[in-house]
Amino acid sequence: MEFKLLRLDLSEWKALEEKVPESILRKYIGGRGLGAYLALKEIPPHIDPFSPENKIYILTGPLTGTGAFESGRYHVVGKSPLTGILGDSNSGGQFGPWLRFAGYDGVVIEGKSDEPVWVSIVDGEVQFHPAKKLWGKGVVYTERLIRKEMKTPSEHIGSILSIGPAGENLSKIAAIMNDKYRAAGRTGLAAVLGSKKFKALFVKGSRKLEPVDKEKFRKESKKVIEKISSHSISEALGKFGTAVLVNIINSHGAFPTKNWTYGTFEKAFEISGEYLAEKYLVSNKGCWGCVIQCSRVAKVDKGPYRTPVSEGPEYESIWAMGANTLIGNLEALIKLNYLANDLGFDTISLGNTVATLMDLYEKAKKGELPEEKAKELFSLLEDIEPEWGNADAFIQLVWRIAYRHGIGDLAAEGAKRLGEYFEKPEVPIHVKGLELPAYDPRGINSMALSYATSNRGGCHLRAYAVSFDVLGAPEKYDPLKIDPKKVELVKYQQDYFSVIDSLVVCKFNTFATDHTDYVGLLQAMTGWEDLTADELLLTGERIYNIERLFAVREGHGYQDTLPKRLLETPLPDGPAKGRTAKEYLDAYLPKFYELRGWENGIPKPETLERLGLEEFIYIVK
């Protein structure tokens, strides 16, 4: 299998093409796996994430842009400025396929430009463009100007990846955006691009992606597409989008509310996917090659939260900016989502950070902050009063965080650093520095293990234990009952999802599939006829371990625990009332380490040998 990388040296405005050896692809596939391997090999230990020596890997996989199901995705990897360990994120839309059509399977952003720059790749031809007139502009306007310059007005031809003002101003909660509304949101890698003065990447081309065995690929694709499209969860996602989860998770008492103080939100229905479909939905939309069509296209016609037609908001955005801050107005959330996308934010981190600020503000008013810190907080807020549920204050904060004005300068650092600055480190809810998504592990107990052991920090996409604890895929478990089988399922998902992110296809496929469904497809695409299901899952385990090695090498980020609030404070409401996450994590973590072949979060040498990672054993010795 051929995998063509384009290295963009921003220091010299030069491009260099290289091919990844097939032996490396067989071990790491592409996407997330290849990115983790290259990052561990190429990014020097202990560097500042904003150093020119940090790199951003924008990678597709062997299935991206092919006739395979939900293959319109790409993966981004680099050292995270938010967590200080390996950061990565995944995005849909159209960019991944168009990057491959333009002639390359991945792009590596290296060095640092002296002035803002954007790059175009058209059928293998690379050009560097000055980006001074784009710097400071939002994502929507940036795309409009680039399309005008490239004489490609149709949004169905070519694709653009860019950063907004949040990334330019080095906000550690900034997202890499593409196709206006799609985000590689987590771990703040947009700020790394901002530090390199890299604004955007335009891709367009006509390269054909041909499987080695076309007929086998067609048959395997058809078989799996039918499996996915007929699944009940796929149907629900198509009907109500990801926000179909709002009422479901709220009914389980695991819908984090008021900065993770409660597990239920009384206005949950008013911000749900059902309510969105009834009041504000314009149409459904899907990524390239999608049969599920889970994305929402919405608008608010009039009033103070009038918003043009745009994509979203998704479940995580609705929760993070809604229930977590006690905002129960869906019109306000549609507006906030639009602004967050245009300014280039990770909505999960943004919502958690603003919830942290609201929590700190409440404590300051009650006299629970050190006096000098309270005075400083009030001064930095100027005319903003971030009371719980105050949507107008949130809207003002989005702008100030993007441009680092006043309190925005501190909030741009993320929830963890904001809480630490005001001497309340227990207030922000994060794991390894990454703010948590919308599932309270006190109410969905497998998520306690999933969050704690995630290699990139607080994340639901390393192992989505909600699928078996709540949704019954592949089978239903009691979300409040401790069951050793769940440890095996979490580890399996971590390994399986590593493969999914390396192929690169959508994780929503995994409700209906398992790793065996991808063997025939990968054989047909690459010609690796001797590939087995066991080897594919072992590859996922190899990827998970190499990510952990990056954290071990950095000297932090491998301790697997949860925020104090979740470990020590019982939920006061809902079906999980009286529960903490400590009992679950204490029960699951030892067995997890046993299954992983880890000791206190660190892979054992014999584990690395079994996985063919001998070249990295020096990290753990």
C-alpha positions as CSV (number, residue, x, y, z in Angstrom):
1,M,0.0,0.0,0.0
2,E,1.3,3.4,-0.9
3,F,1.0,6.2,1.7
4,K,2.3,9.6,0.5
5,L,3.3,12.2,3.1
6,L,3.9,15.9,2.4
7,R,6.1,17.7,4.9
8,L,5.6,21.4,5.0
9,D,8.6,23.3,6.4
10,L,7.1,26.6,7.5
11,S,10.5,28.0,8.4
12,E,11.6,27.9,4.8
13,W,8.2,27.7,3.0
14,K,9.3,24.4,1.4
15,A,7.5,21.2,0.7
16,L,9.0,17.7,0.7
17,E,7.3,14.5,-0.4
18,E,8.0,11.1,1.2
19,K,6.6,7.7,1.2
20,V,5.9,5.7,4.4
21,P,7.4,2.2,4.3
22,E,4.7,-0.5,4.0
23,S,6.2,-2.3,7.0
24,I,5.3,0.7,9.2
25,L,1.8,0.9,7.7
26,R,1.3,-2.8,8.5
27,K,2.1,-2.0,12.2
28,Y,0.2,1.3,12.5
29,I,-2.2,1.4,9.6
30,G,-2.5,5.2,9.2
31,G,-4.3,8.0,10.9
32,R,-4.1,7.9,14.7
33,G,-1.7,5.0,14.8
34,L,0.8,6.3,12.3
35,G,0.6,9.8,13.9
36,A,1.4,8.4,17.4
37,Y,4.3,6.4,16.0
38,L,5.8,9.4,14.1
39,A,5.2,11.7,17.1
40,L,7.1,9.5,19.5
41,K,9.9,9.1,16.9
42,E,10.2,12.7,15.8
43,I,9.0,15.1,18.5
44,P,11.9,15.7,21.0
45,P,11.2,14.9,24.6
46,H,10.0,17.6,27.0
47,I,9.8,20.4,24.5
48,D,7.3,23.3,24.8
49,P,4.3,22.5,22.7
50,F,4.6,25.9,21.1
51,S,8.3,25.2,20.1
52,P,9.0,25.1,16.4
53,E,10.2,21.6,17.1
54,N,6.6,20.4,17.8
55,K,4.9,19.0,14.7
56,I,1.3,18.6,13.6
57,Y,0.4,15.4,11.7
58,I,-2.7,15.6,9.6
59,L,-3.4,12.1,8.5
60,T,-5.9,10.0,6.6
61,G,-6.1,6.2,6.6
62,P,-6.4,3.4,3.9
63,L,-10.2,3.6,3.9
64,T,-10.6,7.4,3.9
65,G,-12.3,8.7,0.8
66,T,-13.0,5.2,-0.6
67,G,-16.3,3.4,-1.2
68,A,-16.2,2.2,2.4
69,F,-18.9,3.4,4.9
70,E,-18.5,6.7,6.8
71,S,-15.0,7.2,5.4
72,G,-15.0,11.0,5.3
73,R,-12.7,11.6,8.2
74,Y,-9.1,12.5,9.1
75,H,-7.0,12.5,12.3
76,V,-4.6,15.1,13.8
77,V,-1.8,14.4,16.1
78,G,0.8,16.5,18.0
79,K,2.1,17.4,21.4
80,S,-0.8,19.0,23.2
81,P,-0.4,22.5,24.8
82,L,-3.4,21.7,27.0
83,T,-2.2,18.5,28.5
84,G,1.5,18.4,27.8
85,I,1.3,14.9,26.5
86,L,0.3,13.4,23.1
87,G,-2.7,15.2,21.8
88,D,-4.9,14.1,19.0
89,S,-8.3,14.7,17.5
90,N,-10.6,13.4,14.7
91,S,-12.9,15.3,12.4
92,G,-15.5,14.5,9.7
93,G,-16.9,16.6,6.9
94,Q,-15.1,16.5,3.5
95,F,-11.5,17.3,4.2
96,G,-10.0,13.8,4.7
97,P,-11.2,12.5,1.3
98,W,-10.2,15.8,-0.6
99,L,-6.7,15.6,0.9
100,R,-6.3,12.2,-0.6
101,F,-7.8,13.3,-3.9
102,A,-5.3,16.2,-3.9
103,G,-2.5,13.7,-4.0
104,Y,-1.4,13.1,-0.4
105,D,-2.4,10.8,2.4
106,G,-1.1,13.0,5.1
107,V,0.5,16.4,5.7
108,V,3.1,17.2,8.4
109,I,3.3,20.8,9.6
110,E,6.9,21.5,10.8
111,G,8.9,24.6,11.9
112,K,7.5,28.1,12.3
113,S,6.7,30.8,9.7
114,D,7.8,34.4,10.3
115,E,4.5,35.6,9.1
116,P,1.0,34.2,8.7
117,V,0.8,31.6,5.9
118,W,-1.8,29.3,4.2
119,V,-1.1,26.5,1.8
120,S,-2.9,25.1,-1.2
121,I,-2.6,21.6,-2.6
122,V,-4.2,21.0,-6.0
123,D,-3.5,17.7,-7.8
124,G,-0.1,17.4,-6.1
125,E,0.9,21.0,-6.7
126,V,1.8,22.8,-3.5
127,Q,1.8,26.6,-3.1
128,F,2.5,28.8,0.0
129,H,0.4,32.0,0.3
130,P,0.7,35.0,2.6
131,A,-2.1,35.0,5.1
132,K,-1.9,38.4,6.7
133,K,-5.3,39.4,5.3
134,L,-6.8,36.2,6.8
135,W,-5.2,36.5,10.3
136,G,-7.8,37.6,12.9
137,K,-10.7,36.4,10.7
138,G,-13.3,33.8,11.6
139,V,-13.5,30.4,10.0
140,V,-16.5,31.2,7.8
141,Y,-14.9,34.4,6.4
142,T,-11.6,32.7,6.0
143,E,-13.1,29.9,3.9
144,R,-15.0,32.4,1.7
145,L,-11.8,34.4,0.9
146,I,-9.7,31.3,0.2
147,R,-12.4,29.9,-2.1
148,K,-12.5,33.2,-4.0
149,E,-8.8,33.3,-4.4
150,M,-8.7,29.6,-5.6
151,K,-11.6,30.3,-7.9
152,T,-13.5,27.4,-6.3
153,P,-16.8,28.8,-5.0
154,S,-18.7,25.5,-4.7
155,E,-18.4,24.0,-1.3
156,H,-18.8,20.6,-2.9
157,I,-15.5,20.9,-4.6
158,G,-12.3,20.9,-2.5
159,S,-12.1,21.4,1.2
160,I,-10.5,23.8,3.7
161,L,-8.9,23.2,7.1
162,S,-8.3,26.3,9.2
163,I,-7.9,27.9,12.6
164,G,-9.9,30.8,14.0
165,P,-8.8,33.7,16.3
166,A,-8.8,31.3,19.3
167,G,-6.0,29.2,17.7
168,E,-4.2,32.3,16.5
169,N,-4.1,33.7,20.0
170,L,-2.8,30.4,21.4
171,S,-5.9,29.4,23.4
172,K,-5.2,26.0,24.7
173,I,-8.9,25.0,24.1
174,A,-8.9,26.0,20.4
175,A,-10.0,23.6,17.7
176,I,-8.8,22.9,14.2
177,M,-11.8,23.5,11.9
178,N,-12.7,22.2,8.5
179,D,-15.7,22.7,6.2
180,K,-16.8,25.7,8.4
181,Y,-18.5,23.7,11.1
182,R,-16.5,20.5,11.6
183,A,-13.9,20.4,14.4
184,A,-10.8,18.3,15.3
185,G,-11.6,19.8,18.7
186,R,-9.9,18.1,21.5
187,T,-6.4,18.8,23.1
188,G,-5.9,22.3,21.7
189,L,-3.8,21.5,18.6
190,A,-5.1,24.5,16.8
191,A,-3.0,26.6,19.2
192,V,0.1,24.7,17.9
193,L,-0.8,25.7,14.4
194,G,-1.3,29.3,15.6
195,S,2.1,29.3,17.2
196,K,3.5,28.3,13.8
197,K,1.5,31.1,12.1
198,F,-0.3,28.5,10.0
199,K,-3.8,29.7,9.1
200,A,-5.3,27.2,6.6
201,L,-4.9,24.4,4.1
202,F,-6.9,24.2,0.9
203,V,-7.0,20.8,-0.9
204,K,-8.5,19.7,-4.2
205,G,-7.7,17.1,-6.8
206,S,-8.8,14.2,-8.9
207,R,-6.6,11.3,-7.7
208,K,-8.3,8.0,-7.8
209,L,-8.2,5.6,-4.8
210,E,-8.2,2.1,-6.2
211,P,-8.5,-1.1,-4.1
212,V,-6.1,-3.9,-5.0
213,D,-9.1,-6.2,-5.2
214,K,-12.1,-4.1,-6.4
215,E,-14.7,-6.8,-6.4
216,K,-13.9,-8.0,-2.9
217,F,-13.9,-4.4,-1.7
218,R,-17.3,-3.8,-3.3
219,K,-18.8,-6.9,-1.6
220,E,-17.3,-6.2,1.8
221,S,-18.4,-2.6,1.7
222,K,-22.0,-3.5,0.8
223,K,-22.1,-6.1,3.6
224,V,-21.0,-3.7,6.3
225,I,-23.0,-0.7,5.0
226,E,-26.2,-2.8,5.3
227,K,-25.2,-3.8,8.8
228,I,-24.7,-0.2,9.9
229,S,-27.6,1.4,8.1
230,S,-30.2,-1.1,9.5
231,H,-29.0,-0.7,13.1
232,S,-31.5,1.0,15.5
233,I,-28.9,3.4,16.9
234,S,-28.0,4.5,13.3
235,E,-31.6,5.1,12.6
236,A,-32.0,7.2,15.8
237,L,-28.9,9.3,15.0
238,G,-30.3,9.9,11.5
239,K,-33.7,11.0,12.9
240,F,-32.6,13.2,15.9
241,G,-28.8,13.6,15.6
242,T,-26.4,13.0,18.4
243,A,-28.6,15.2,20.7
244,V,-31.0,12.2,20.9
245,L,-28.8,11.3,23.9
246,V,-29.9,14.3,26.0
247,N,-33.0,12.8,27.3
248,I,-31.5,9.3,27.5
249,I,-28.5,10.3,29.6
250,N,-30.6,12.6,31.7
251,S,-33.0,9.8,32.6
252,H,-30.0,7.8,33.8
253,G,-28.9,10.6,36.2
254,A,-25.6,10.9,34.4
255,F,-26.2,14.3,32.6
256,P,-23.6,16.5,34.3
257,T,-25.3,19.7,35.4
258,K,-24.0,22.9,37.0
259,N,-20.3,22.0,36.6
260,W,-20.8,18.4,37.6
261,T,-22.8,19.1,40.8
262,Y,-25.9,17.3,39.7
263,G,-26.8,14.4,37.4
264,T,-30.0,15.7,36.0
265,F,-31.1,18.9,34.3
266,E,-34.7,20.0,34.6
267,K,-34.7,21.7,31.2
268,A,-33.2,18.7,29.4
269,F,-36.1,18.3,26.9
270,E,-35.9,21.9,26.0
271,I,-32.3,21.4,24.7
272,S,-32.8,17.9,23.3
273,G,-32.5,16.5,19.8
274,E,-36.3,16.0,19.7
275,Y,-36.9,19.7,20.5
276,L,-34.2,20.8,18.0
277,A,-35.9,18.7,15.3
278,E,-39.3,20.2,16.2
279,K,-38.3,23.9,16.4
280,Y,-35.1,24.7,14.6
281,L,-34.1,22.0,12.2
282,V,-33.5,22.9,8.5
283,S,-32.2,19.6,7.3
284,N,-30.0,16.6,8.1
285,K,-26.5,16.3,6.7
286,G,-23.7,13.8,6.7
287,C,-20.0,13.6,6.2
288,W,-18.5,12.3,2.9
289,G,-19.8,8.8,2.2
290,C,-22.2,8.8,5.2
291,V,-25.3,6.5,5.4
292,I,-26.3,7.7,8.9
293,Q,-26.6,11.5,8.2
294,C,-26.5,12.4,11.9
295,S,-25.5,16.1,11.5
296,R,-28.1,18.8,12.1
297,V,-28.4,22.0,10.0
298,A,-30.3,24.6,12.1
299,K,-31.1,28.2,12.3
300,V,-32.8,30.8,14.6
301,D,-34.9,33.2,12.5
302,K,-35.3,36.1,14.9
303,G,-34.7,37.5,18.3
304,P,-31.6,38.2,20.3
305,Y,-30.1,34.8,19.3
306,R,-30.7,35.1,15.6
307,T,-28.3,32.7,13.9
308,P,-27.8,32.0,10.2
309,V,-28.1,28.5,8.8
310,S,-25.2,26.5,10.1
311,E,-24.4,22.9,11.3
312,G,-25.0,21.8,14.8
313,P,-25.2,21.9,17.7
314,E,-24.2,18.3,18.6
315,Y,-24.9,16.5,21.8
316,E,-21.6,17.4,23.5
317,S,-21.9,21.1,22.6
318,I,-25.5,21.3,23.8
319,W,-24.4,19.7,27.1
320,A,-21.2,21.5,27.7
321,M,-22.5,25.0,27.0
322,G,-26.0,24.1,28.2
323,A,-26.7,21.9,31.2
324,N,-23.2,22.3,32.5
325,T,-23.7,26.1,32.8
326,L,-27.5,25.8,33.5
327,I,-28.4,27.4,30.2
328,G,-31.7,25.8,29.1
329,N,-32.4,28.0,26.0
330,L,-31.8,26.1,22.8
331,E,-31.8,29.3,20.7
332,A,-28.9,30.6,22.8
333,L,-27.0,27.3,22.4
334,I,-27.4,27.4,18.6
335,K,-25.9,30.9,18.7
336,L,-23.1,29.9,21.0
337,N,-22.3,26.9,18.8
338,Y,-22.1,29.1,15.7
339,L,-19.8,31.5,17.5
340,A,-17.6,28.7,18.9
341,N,-17.2,27.2,15.5
342,D,-16.4,30.5,13.8
343,L,-13.9,31.6,16.4
344,G,-12.4,28.1,16.5
345,F,-13.1,26.5,19.9
346,D,-13.4,23.0,21.2
347,T,-17.0,23.3,22.6
348,I,-16.4,20.6,25.2
349,S,-13.5,22.4,26.7
350,L,-15.1,25.8,26.2
351,G,-18.3,24.8,28.1
352,N,-16.3,23.2,30.9
353,T,-14.1,26.3,31.2
354,V,-17.0,28.7,31.4
355,A,-18.7,26.4,33.9
356,T,-15.5,26.5,36.0
357,L,-15.6,30.3,35.7
358,M,-19.3,30.4,36.8
359,D,-18.4,28.2,39.7
360,L,-15.5,30.4,40.8
361,Y,-17.7,33.5,40.4
362,E,-20.3,32.0,42.7
363,K,-17.6,31.1,45.3
364,A,-16.1,34.6,45.1
365,K,-19.5,36.1,45.8
366,K,-19.9,33.8,48.8
367,G,-16.5,34.6,50.1
368,E,-15.1,31.2,49.4
369,L,-12.2,32.5,47.3
370,P,-9.0,34.0,48.8
371,E,-9.8,37.8,49.2
372,E,-7.2,39.0,46.8
373,K,-8.1,36.4,44.1
374,A,-11.8,37.4,44.4
375,K,-10.9,41.0,43.9
376,E,-8.8,40.1,40.8
377,L,-11.6,38.0,39.4
378,F,-14.2,40.8,39.7
379,S,-11.7,43.2,38.1
380,L,-10.9,41.0,35.2
381,L,-14.6,40.3,34.5
382,E,-15.2,44.1,34.0
383,D,-18.9,44.4,33.0
384,I,-19.6,40.6,32.8
385,E,-21.6,38.8,35.5
386,P,-21.2,35.0,34.8
387,E,-24.2,33.9,36.8
388,W,-25.4,30.3,36.3
389,G,-27.7,30.2,33.3
390,N,-26.6,33.6,31.9
391,A,-26.4,33.0,28.2
392,D,-25.6,36.6,27.4
393,A,-22.6,36.6,29.6
394,F,-21.4,33.4,27.9
395,I,-21.7,35.0,24.5
396,Q,-19.5,37.9,25.7
397,L,-17.0,35.4,27.2
398,V,-16.6,33.5,23.9
399,W,-15.3,36.7,22.3
400,R,-13.1,37.6,25.2
401,I,-11.6,34.1,25.4
402,A,-10.9,34.1,21.7
403,Y,-9.0,37.4,21.8
404,R,-7.6,37.0,25.3
405,H,-9.2,40.1,26.7
406,G,-9.5,40.5,30.5
407,I,-10.7,37.3,32.1
408,G,-10.5,35.7,28.7
409,D,-6.7,35.7,28.9
410,L,-6.9,33.2,31.8
411,A,-9.9,31.3,30.5
412,A,-8.1,30.7,27.2
413,E,-5.7,28.5,29.2
414,G,-8.5,26.0,29.9
415,A,-10.4,24.9,33.0
416,K,-7.5,23.3,34.9
417,R,-5.2,26.3,34.7
418,L,-8.1,28.7,35.4
419,G,-9.0,26.8,38.6
420,E,-5.4,26.6,39.7
421,Y,-4.8,30.3,39.2
422,F,-7.7,31.2,41.5
423,E,-6.4,28.6,44.0
424,K,-9.4,26.3,43.6
425,P,-7.9,23.3,41.7
426,E,-10.8,21.1,42.7
427,V,-13.3,23.1,40.8
428,P,-12.4,22.3,37.2
429,I,-13.4,18.8,36.1
430,H,-10.7,17.2,33.9
431,V,-8.5,14.2,33.5
432,K,-4.8,14.8,32.7
433,G,-5.7,18.4,31.9
434,L,-8.4,17.6,29.3
435,E,-11.9,18.6,30.3
436,L,-14.5,15.8,30.5
437,P,-17.4,15.1,28.1
438,A,-21.1,14.6,28.9
439,Y,-21.3,11.4,30.9
440,D,-21.1,11.4,34.7
441,P,-19.2,8.2,35.8
442,R,-21.1,8.2,39.1
443,G,-24.1,7.3,37.0
444,I,-22.5,5.2,34.2
445,N,-19.8,3.3,36.1
446,S,-17.7,2.0,33.2
447,M,-17.0,5.5,32.2
448,A,-14.9,5.9,35.4
449,L,-12.4,3.4,34.0
450,S,-12.7,4.8,30.4
451,Y,-12.0,8.4,31.5
452,A,-9.2,7.6,34.0
453,T,-7.2,5.4,31.5
454,S,-7.6,7.6,28.4
455,N,-4.3,8.4,26.9
456,R,-5.2,11.9,25.8
457,G,-7.0,12.9,29.0
458,G,-10.7,13.2,29.7
459,C,-12.3,11.5,26.7
460,H,-15.4,9.4,25.8
461,L,-13.9,8.4,22.4
462,R,-11.1,6.2,23.7
463,A,-13.7,3.8,25.1
464,Y,-17.4,4.7,24.7
465,A,-18.7,2.5,27.6
466,V,-22.1,4.3,27.3
467,S,-22.7,1.9,24.4
468,F,-23.0,-1.2,26.6
469,D,-23.9,0.5,30.0
470,V,-26.8,2.5,28.5
471,L,-27.5,1.8,24.8
472,G,-27.2,-2.0,24.9
473,A,-24.6,-2.3,22.1
474,P,-23.5,-5.0,21.7
475,E,-25.4,-6.1,24.9
476,K,-26.9,-4.3,27.9
477,Y,-25.3,-4.0,31.3
478,D,-26.4,-2.3,34.5
479,P,-24.7,1.1,34.6
480,L,-24.6,1.1,38.4
481,K,-23.5,-2.5,38.9
482,I,-19.8,-3.5,39.2
483,D,-19.0,-6.2,36.7
484,P,-15.5,-7.5,35.9
485,K,-16.6,-8.1,32.3
486,K,-16.8,-4.4,31.8
487,V,-13.1,-4.1,32.2
488,E,-12.6,-6.4,29.3
489,L,-15.1,-4.4,27.3
490,V,-13.3,-1.1,28.0
491,K,-10.0,-2.5,27.0
492,Y,-11.5,-4.0,23.9
493,Q,-13.0,-0.7,22.9
494,Q,-9.8,1.1,23.4
495,D,-7.9,-1.3,21.1
496,Y,-10.8,-1.4,18.6
497,F,-11.2,2.3,18.5
498,S,-7.5,2.7,17.9
499,V,-8.0,0.7,14.7
500,I,-11.1,2.7,13.7
501,D,-9.2,6.0,14.1
502,S,-6.3,4.7,12.0
503,L,-8.4,3.3,9.1
504,V,-9.9,6.3,9.3
505,V,-13.7,5.8,9.6
506,C,-16.5,7.0,11.9
507,K,-16.9,5.6,15.4
508,F,-20.7,5.5,14.9
509,N,-20.0,2.4,12.8
510,T,-19.0,0.6,16.0
511,F,-22.5,0.4,17.4
512,A,-23.2,-2.2,14.6
513,T,-19.7,-3.6,13.9
514,D,-16.7,-5.2,15.6
515,H,-13.1,-5.4,14.5
516,T,-13.7,-8.5,12.3
517,D,-15.9,-6.5,9.9
518,Y,-12.8,-4.5,8.7
519,V,-10.5,-7.4,7.9
520,G,-11.8,-8.1,4.4
521,L,-12.0,-4.4,3.6
522,L,-8.4,-3.8,4.6
523,Q,-7.3,-6.9,2.7
524,A,-9.0,-5.8,-0.4
525,M,-7.7,-2.2,-0.2
526,T,-4.1,-3.0,0.6
527,G,-3.4,-6.5,-0.8
528,W,-2.5,-7.8,2.7
529,E,-4.3,-11.1,2.1
530,D,-2.7,-12.7,5.2
531,L,-4.1,-10.1,7.5
532,T,-6.2,-11.7,10.3
533,A,-8.7,-10.3,12.8
534,D,-6.3,-11.1,15.7
535,E,-3.5,-9.1,14.0
536,L,-5.9,-6.2,13.5
537,L,-6.9,-6.1,17.2
538,L,-3.2,-6.5,18.2
539,T,-2.4,-3.5,16.1
540,G,-5.0,-1.5,18.1
541,E,-3.3,-2.6,21.3
542,R,0.1,-1.6,19.9
543,I,-1.3,1.9,19.1
544,Y,-2.8,2.3,22.6
545,N,0.5,1.4,24.2
546,I,2.6,3.7,22.0
547,E,0.4,6.6,23.0
548,R,0.9,5.7,26.7
549,L,4.7,5.6,26.1
550,F,4.6,9.3,25.0
551,A,3.2,10.2,28.4
552,V,5.7,8.0,30.2
553,R,8.5,9.6,28.3
554,E,7.3,13.1,29.2
555,G,7.2,12.1,32.9
556,H,3.6,12.8,33.5
557,G,0.1,12.0,32.2
558,Y,0.2,8.2,32.9
559,Q,-1.4,8.4,36.4
560,D,-5.0,7.1,36.0
561,T,-7.4,8.9,38.3
562,L,-10.5,11.1,38.3
563,P,-11.4,14.6,39.6
564,K,-11.9,14.9,43.4
565,R,-15.5,15.9,43.0
566,L,-16.3,12.7,41.2
567,L,-14.3,10.5,43.6
568,E,-15.5,12.0,46.8
569,T,-18.9,13.8,46.3
570,P,-21.9,11.6,45.9
571,L,-24.5,12.6,43.3
572,P,-27.4,14.4,45.1
573,D,-30.1,13.4,42.6
574,G,-31.4,11.0,40.1
575,P,-31.0,7.2,39.8
576,A,-27.4,7.3,40.8
577,K,-28.1,9.4,44.0
578,G,-25.5,8.7,46.7
579,R,-22.9,7.2,44.3
580,T,-19.3,8.3,43.8
581,A,-16.9,7.1,41.1
582,K,-14.3,5.9,43.6
583,E,-15.9,2.6,44.3
584,Y,-16.0,1.8,40.6
585,L,-12.4,2.9,39.8
586,D,-11.0,1.0,42.8
587,A,-12.8,-2.1,41.6
588,Y,-11.8,-1.8,37.9
589,L,-8.3,-0.4,37.7
590,P,-6.3,-3.3,39.1
591,K,-7.9,-5.8,36.6
592,F,-7.4,-3.3,33.8
593,Y,-3.6,-3.1,34.5
594,E,-3.4,-6.9,34.7
595,L,-5.1,-7.2,31.2
596,R,-3.0,-4.4,29.7
597,G,0.3,-5.7,31.1
598,W,0.9,-2.4,32.8
599,E,2.3,-1.5,36.2
600,N,0.9,1.6,37.8
601,G,0.0,2.9,34.4
602,I,3.3,2.1,32.7
603,P,3.7,-0.7,30.1
604,K,6.0,-3.5,31.2
605,P,9.0,-4.4,29.0
606,E,7.5,-7.8,28.3
607,T,4.3,-6.1,27.1
608,L,6.3,-4.0,24.6
609,E,8.2,-7.0,23.4
610,R,4.9,-8.9,22.8
611,L,3.6,-5.9,20.8
612,G,6.7,-5.5,18.7
613,L,7.7,-2.2,20.3
614,E,11.2,-3.2,21.3
615,E,12.7,0.0,20.0
616,F,10.8,1.9,22.7
617,I,11.7,-0.3,25.7
618,Y,14.3,2.3,26.8
619,I,11.4,4.6,27.8
620,V,10.2,2.2,30.6
621,K,13.6,1.0,31.9
